[in-house]
């Protein structure tokens, strides 16, 4: 019997692309098939932006600079898109899918914005569209949600899905750094970009929440925007208060069922109880914590970025797509639950932390407490720390609606005795049975 060959075209030879090509050894190119036979992966082209830039581990004879031509090549059975961004990646992927080639991508932005229609296009053309590396790099969360947990009702997903912000918050917690120092450290180590906005303002995490929600709960990939708050307002005093109260601050992505058909998708900093498994996720690591109806709590931990970890996810997808091709199959796209309604983040209740810098004068606390009371925001505990004529008031509320906290803050800002208002941070409840 002839050994089947499955041919790969790669677009992009950055960190992940290079690591992926280096992983294509003679051994890993052999695909074990169920009947004991093997198929072989052949790399036929690697499209790069600059043909002259040196790339360790990539055979120069395979390099081309026309990515669209690679996507359109008849002899490319699987297109591996590792360039990122919406366009021209979307055009390359559509080109490959339309002619029935499968696609493996690490492109979270594209999948978050156009995943639903691309998945449909893949299905119509009998092809696979696989994107394990797009969320939490080397953690195999997408296949777990798609297959192992396909029959489970998932009530909540809490993810630390951005390594840069987890590194920054970890440095603030364990090394006592302030936000600016920790960000600089993250930039020096290559975690954060020179412009860190995508990470620190949680755009990156929001795209990952979008993808996770489609797989965990069945929402269309493109839908209403994810409610998004980043970490740039978190200060050392907040981290310190959290520590004293038995919490650590993490940027989390949340996908949560609310009632029968409600769904909340959001990303924001949160107080996590120190005994929660997510509190032990340090540095640039990622983790995804799932609360299943029957499974109970589940957690995955691992490297969410970096060439080699992400490339393992890409290679896993490539081998899966290759086996499917050899056996004439493709994966059926996930189903979308049309009954789901997005719940406004303002309508959700939780315990909140907030802090204010105020003048330390008679009557100020009464004024502040009055504003809380007018908005039905009940105070659970309060701590005052002083600075001469200035004082900081830190509060933990009882369970209150986020919108009532927002209107409390608006009114507090009008008080002459309030100098500044810090971050308001939700406290995440239990979750471990
Ligand atoms: N910048 C991301 C992070 C990795 O810090 O986790 C790519 O999504």
Boltz pocket constraint, residues with backbone or C-beta under 6 A from the ligand:
constraints:
  - pocket:
      binder: B
      contacts: [[A, 134], [A, 161], [A, 162], [A, 163], [A, 164], [A, 165], [A, 191], [A, 199], [A, 204], [A, 284], [A, 304], [A, 305]]
      max_distance: 6.0
